[in-house]
């Protein structure tokens, strides 16, 4: 388990910095989405990880920290990558997603996160 509890915002920013070529400045609210669900199953980490395998490309999987980071194709015509961070804690799963929106907002972070959360719920 994580000894120092990080917020989902901190985990998301860390994931963005790890997987993006250029440094990340301010993360805009319109580029992110967050949610939390109750997951009633024997192995919630396995449910999240297996759903991540089906949904996209896993970037990091740490069962000790109960964290899964992944990229899922989203946005217009599913041509862009959306970063999703999931943390499992005692039957609860917290999610955060990031997509750098351009001038025309696609709401890719929110829409992709909703799709992934539904997949986890149906696992």
C-alpha positions, 0 to 999 in steps of 0.5 A: 500500500502507499505509505503517503497518500497522494491525491488523484491530482498528484498521481495524474500529474506524476503520470503525465510527467512520466509519459509526456515528452515535454514538461507539464505546466498547469493542468487545466480543469477542462483537460481532466476528469475524475470519478470514484466508484464502489467495486463489489468483487473479490479482486478489484485490482484484477478487475481494473487491470484486466479492464485496462488490458482490454481498453488500451495500453498499460503504462504502469501496473503496481499491485503494491500501490494498487495503481494502474496507468494506461493510455486509451484511444479517445477524442475525435475518431479515436485518434488521440491518446487519453491518459487514465490513472486508476487507484484501488482502495478497499473496494473503492476505485478512484479514476483520473484522466487527462487529454490536452484539449485544443481550441475545439473541446472534444471532452475526450478525458471525460468521455473516455473515462466514462467508457472505461469506468463502465467497462470496469463496473461490468467486469 
